[in-house]
Amino acid sequence: MEYAIQVEDLTKRFSDTQALAGVDFTVRPGTVLGLLGPNGSGKTTTVRILATLLKADSGRARICGYDVATEAHEVRSLLGVTGQYAAVDEKLTGMHNLVLVGRLLGLSKSAARRRSDELLERFGLTDSAGKLAGSYSGGMRRRLDLAASLVGQPSVLCLDEPTTGLDPRSRSAVWETVRGLVADGLTVLLTTQYLEEADQLADDLVVIDHGKVIAQGTADQLKAKVGGQTVEVRPADPQLLDDTLRLVTEVIGNGAPSVEGGLITAATQDPSVLPALVRRLDDAGIAVTGLALRQASLDEVFLTLTGGSDEEKRTVA
């Protein structure tokens, strides 16, 4: 199989900081790979190398079979990149933003106009095409930025935290747009801080920390491997919280349950704990307003993998 993206043992150092320490992963054509990690883990450095904006110290990366270091021109013709913040010219209209990109890519004036019309319609911006981009909402700017990255009809799109700062409605609109692009055959590399976003969009996940890949697989695989399942118990009487906690600890048998806002949570690999808890709670006369066994969330998996590390201290992305 020829992968849409292939990364082999990438390393990159900035002064005394090892940003990448041997990163490996592949992305299948027509899929979304979610690249996850704390701030400073190496996500953006990886994207910049793939986009030919930065040279790796060692290792190799390919886009649709082309080497990013030795065949940069071919890579740029196949790759679209959308950064963390919408890079649109607020003093130009939505139409003029896209036509400008088209002309810079070598399209004729008429071809750039046709392509811009197509993208404005696709992204629901036709009615605002003649308005200055500076008057657009955050969600509209992000859609216009996505449209600009597609003017050259790339085969691979790198989305670096594409919904940063957007409200939930605008974020959902961007998600729907990405799903539509992938359905049409586009390959997407998604870096994000929103774990729900990765859960919603990514076919596969790669988690990196301190410049190294520490886990990879589908969301369900990572949840099963790292998080297992989570028991949640909320006693009806807050005064019985300590008694309930002791009971949950005994039934779970290993690990320390956590308590927050009157809710007890505990990780488990054994689905039989739920009926056991029901029996023990009934025997103890403890009524509950909540009792559930659910799969671990991607947030819980992420925190387990990265250990809630000192991400705020890191400066290299």
Buried (B, 14 or more C-beta within 10 A) or exposed (E): EEBBBBBBBBBBBEEEEBBBBBBBBBBBBBBBBBBBBBBBBBBBBBBBBBBBEBEBEEBBBBBBEBBBBEBBEBBBBBBBBBBBBBBBBEEBBBBBBBBBBBBEBEBEEEBBBBBBBBBBEBBBBBEBBEBBBEEBEBBBBBBBBBBBBBBBEBBBBBBBBBBBEBEEEBBBBBBEBBBEBBEEEBBBBBBBBBBBBBBBBBBBBBBBBBBBBBBBBEBEEBBBBBBBBBBBBBBEEEEBBEBBBEBBBEBBEEEEBEBEEBBBBBBBEBEEBBEBBEEBBEEEEBEBEEBEBEBBBBEBBBBBBBEEBEBEEBEBB
